Amino acid sequence: MKILALTLALLPAKFFHSSADASNAPATQTSEVAVDQHGPSEGEKATLSVHRGSLSDSIDAQGYFEPVDPFEVRIRPKTYSGELTIKSIAPNGAALKKGDAIIELDPVTIDKQLEAAENEVTTAHANLTKAQADAKLGQEQEALALQMQTEATQRAADEVKWFQTVDGPDILLETDLAVKNARANVEDQQDEVNELKKMYKSDDLTTDTADIVVKRAVRSLETSKVTLKIQEEHADKVKTAVYPARKDGVLEASQQAQQQLQSLQTAQAQSKVLRETGLVTALANTKAADEHFADLKGDKEKLTVIAPADGVVLYGQLTGGALQGADERSLRIGEKIGPQQVVVTFYTPGKMRFHVDLTEAKFYSIHLGTNAVLNPVAFADRKIEGVCDPGARVPVSSQQGPLFGLFVNCPKVDAKILPGMRAAFHAEVADSDTAIIVPTTAVADGRVSVKTDDGFEWRHVVVGKSDGKHTEIKQGLTDGEEIFVEAQK
């Protein structure tokens, strides 16, 4: 015990400090603890008054540089589906000025499709013009036909009205009048014959003259009787057949005109729908032809890609710190590329950020704004300072378990640093939550020895992080309590 007490007494002064200094220790440094030494006598142990602080930790890893906002050259045709053949391409690693051509593809095939698309546009517009003219003419013709049929229906309805009020009654009246006149004529002639017979009996006329006059009157009477009979029979026919037929004809003609009007209206409604549908179809075809032609023109413009700024050409796509599809043999003049394929990654030298994959524990211990130091593998004598940006917390599966991508924003990066170059990553992190900090030797089996007036007592505690020398106590101790530096055995 004396040897242990003597050893504690000989520890460097920086390991301990007063309780007041410990309470004011920076959050990013380990809080030091004050030890109350009672001398090296047998049975006595070193003690300390505990205070809150935080543990510092460092994270080291390997990562790679990647461009900030790289311009990935890929051909994304919207309509064109033909071959994409390289006509010219900037050399791999070439430095270009803004406006220089990065890649140009052969436009022969797309020019043929553009010519066909232009013909489709001309045809579609001609069909649209015809459809519009047909629609206008059809509308005018239907309006005229509807007007004529409406007028015919009205005339038929008027015929019914006139028959019921004028023509029909007049037919019956004329028939009765004709019979009445014929009957009156017979009666008049009968009276005349009778009077002639009386007159010729008293007169001194010769017999021959009397016979002639009377016979003539009798014959006229007989003719009138026949005429009366004909008028009566005709009147019967008119009343029983002709009049009903005329009446039915007028009514049926009116009904037929009404039906024809309704049929015409139905047919015109259907024709209107078909006409409007045809017009809409013509409009849609014209719009589709215009869009197809415009898309092809846009696709042709995409066949030439120019540099959006000063920068450097790298063949392929940067993925996970390595360039994929960077074979220069497949990116020569005359070779074909696929749509959506990243052909070139164009970047601005010096405009870089650093990417490192960390385990979840390390990733979540780094906060936005944490400073980091990068040591490029290719330039071991250089240090690059940056600021951590955790970004989106999206895990990526790996053999070591889920990894999280951490970005380091670097305001100054040497232009010699190329995308994909590796570097060592180092960052000092501190727990943002303060806790009681004690020497690791003070904790045994989740307990600490707390000094009391009667000696000591065991206290169960909840431990947190540890750097090997110091351990966080999250629960079980309070500021100012005195514990033994070495747990009682």
PyMOL commands that set and color helices and strands:
alter all, ss='L'
color gray80, all
select helices_A, chain A and resi 2-9+13-15+19-23+108-202+207-302+328-331+360-365+440-442
alter helices_A, ss='H'
color red, helices_A
select strands_A, chain A and resi 34-36+47-49+52-53+56-67+71-74+84-89+95-96+101-105+304-306+311-315+317-319+322-324+336-337+342-347+352-359+371-376+384-389+395-396+403-409+422-430+435-439+443-444+447-452+455-460+462-466+470-475+482-484
alter strands_A, ss='S'
color yellow, strands_A
deselect
rebuild
show_as cartoon
